[in-house]
């Protein structure tokens, strides 16, 4: 009898230790219209090490390319942490799926979709886009989502029917130059600047929305979420943090602005 009780206690302790040692999952998506600088598994190693040390628990990386897969995983609570380029995916998770917004990336709080046209285009405003062919990045990208929401505010019926999509944003000017579309949409400031330098025009732009959000499941304790938030906000203040940031192409993070994010969610119809 004593042996049976001892065995039960050992198995219980092993189960508890196994639960404690279970890895947390950081899911990432860096957007569909940009190419990255190497395997995510290598680039995120320094950040994962810092996060794991802070929580005293191992964190593993899961790269999720498809937005629909990411949305489903967040809805099902599969990810403990997430770093998300497309704002609409992160905003839905915070609004509906039990996640807390921790921080957003510096330099990406003023992201907007810009409508570009040839200099001699007769188009003068967003309203003039009715009935025109429009080149856009991937249909599920945050850029196209923002642009579509703007057209709906202007009472465009089924605006997506006018879209011709391309995977990479720097292909949008090519579509205009070769007469495939009447106007194009880009969220890239560099693409827009280069277009204007070549003599093109920016017809209009949407209101800005912060992108590249770091969120955490509320299944994590409030204390752990606060630790993560503080760590991320202070990464740019030390060598290890700056190294981790440089590996993923970031310069730092700023606090999550609930009012701004709520307004963005409303504007996007989420």
N, C-alpha and C positions, 0 to 999 in steps of 0.2 A: 504493500500500500504506500509506504514511504517512498519507494522507488518510483511508483507511478506519479506521485505528487511532485517529486523532484524533476522528473522528465517533463511534466506539464509546465513547471515553472521555467525550465530551460527553454522550451519551445516558445513560451510566451515572451520571454526576454529576447529571444532571437527575432521574433516577429516585431517587437517594439523597435529593436535596433535597426531592422530592415526598413521600417517605415520612416525612422528618423533619417536614415542614410539615403533615402530615395532622392534621385536627382530632380532638381527643378528644371523647367524648360523655358528658355528664352527663344521665342519665335521672331524671325526678322523677315521683312520684305523691304527691299530698297528701290522699288519702282520697276515698271516694265519698259520704260522708255530710255533708260540710261544703262550703259555697261559699267560693271564695277572694275576695281583694280586688282582682282585676283580672287582666289577661293575665300569665301566668307569664313570657313572653318579656321583659316590662318589669320585673317584680318581681325577677327573678334576674340582671339585667344587672350590678349592682354586685358580686355574689358571683362571677359568672363572670369578671369583670375581675380580681378578686383571685386567683382560682384559676389563671387563665391566666398572670398575671404570675409567680406562684410557680413554676409548672412550665415557664415560658418556652415555652409552647405553647398555641395557641388551643383553647378549650373551648366547644363549642356545646351548647345545651340541647335536650332532647327530652322533651316532656311525654307521659306514657303513662297514659291514663285507665283502661284495662281491666287489672285485676289479672292475668288470664290472659295477656294480651299481654306484660305486664311480666315475668311468670314465665318465659315462653318466651324473651324476649330475654336475660334473665339466664342461663338455662340454655345458651343458644347463645353466650354471651360477647359480645353485641352492644354492651354498654355498658361504658365504661371506669370511670365513676363512677355512683353512684346515691344519691338521697336519697329514702327510702321511708317513707311513713306506716304502711302495714300491716306490723306486725312479722313476721308469719309469712312474708311474701314475702322480706324481707331475711334472715331467719334461714335459710331454705332455701338462698339464694344463698351464704351464708357456709359453711354445712355441706356443701353438695354441689357447688357450681358454680364454685369457684375465686375467691371474693371474700373480702376481709378486712374485718372490721368496724372502722371507724376511730373514730367517735364517735356519741353519741345526743344528742337535743335536751334542753336544760335544761327542766324543767317538765313533761316527758312520760315520766319514768322510773317513775312510779307509776300508770300507766294501768290501769284495771280496769273490768270490766263490772259494772254495778249492776242488780239486779232490783228493779223498782218495782211496787207494787200500791196499790189504793185502801185508805184507812184502815180501812174496814169489811170488807176481804177476809178470808175464813176461812183463807187461806194463811199459814203460819207459817214455813216453811223451804223450801229448794230441793227437798227430797224431795216436798213437797206439789204440785210442778208436774207431776207425772205425770198425763197425761190432760188437761191444761189447754191452752188456746190462749195462745200467747205472741207478743207483738209484738216484733220485732227490727229493727235497721237492716239494710242490704243483707246478703244471705246470705254474701257473700265478705268482708265487713268484718272487721277485726281484733276488734271488739267481739263480733260474733256468733261468730267463730272461738273466742275465749276462752270464751264462755258455753257453746258446744257441747262444748268439751273438758271443761269442768267437769261438765256433765251426763253425759258418758261415764264420767268418774271415778266418778260415782254410779250407774253401770250402767243409765242410761237407754238403751233400745233405739231406734235411729233417731230421735233427738231432733228432727231437722230437720222431721219430719212435723208437728210441733205448731206450727211457726213461721209467722207472717204477717209478711212483710218490708215495710219502707218505706224510701225512699231517705234521708230526713233524720231524724236522731235526735230532733229536737224535735217530730216527729209521733208519737212513741211514746206520750206521755201522752194525746194526743187519742184514740188507739185504746183506751186503758183507760177513759177518761171516757165514751166512747160505747158501751161494752160489746162492742167488736169482739174483745177479748182479755181473758183473766183476769189477765195480768201482762205487763210490758214490760221491755225491756233497753236500757240506755243506757250509753255510755262517757263521756258528757259530765257533768262535775261540775256545770256550770251547770244543765243540765236536771234532774239529780237534786236539786240544792238548791232549785230553783224548785218541784219536785214536792212536796217535804217542806214548803215554806213554804205551799203551798196545802192542806196537811192530809194528803197522801199518805204512804206508808211506803216505806222501802227494806227489802225482804225479805232480801236477801243480796247479796254481791258476790264476785267472783272474786279470786284472788291477782293482784297487780300484775305487769305486764310493761312494759319500756321500749319505746316506739314512736318513730317518726321517726328512722330510722337512716341514717347516712352510710357507705356502703361503697365499696370500690375493688377493681377487678380486680387479681389478682396478676400479670397481664400487665404492669402498671406496675412499675417497679423498686421494690425495697424502700426505696431512698432517696427516691423520689418519693412513695411512700405515707406515709413518715414526715413529709415536708415538708407534705403535705396535712393530716395529722393535727394537726401543730403549728399550722398556720395556722388551722384550724377551732377549735381549743381556745382560741386567743388573739384571736378576732374581737371579743369584747366588751371588749378592752383598748385599742382605738384607735378613732378617729372613723370611719375608712373601714370598719372591720369592723362597728361598731355600726350604721352606715347600711345596710350589706348585710344585716345581721340584721333590722333593722326592716322592710325591704322585703318580707321573706318571713315576717314574723310570728314570728320567733324571738328569744330573749334571749341565746342562746349554746349551747355544746355541752359535754358532759362525756365523759370517756374511755369507750371501749367496755369493758364489764365481762364478760369471757369466762365466768366462772362463772355470773353471773346470766343471761346469754344462753343458755348451754347448758342451764340448768335450765328456762328458758322454752321452748326448742325441745322438750325432753323432755315438758313438761307439755302442749304443744299437739300432741304426737304427730307431730312433723315428722321 
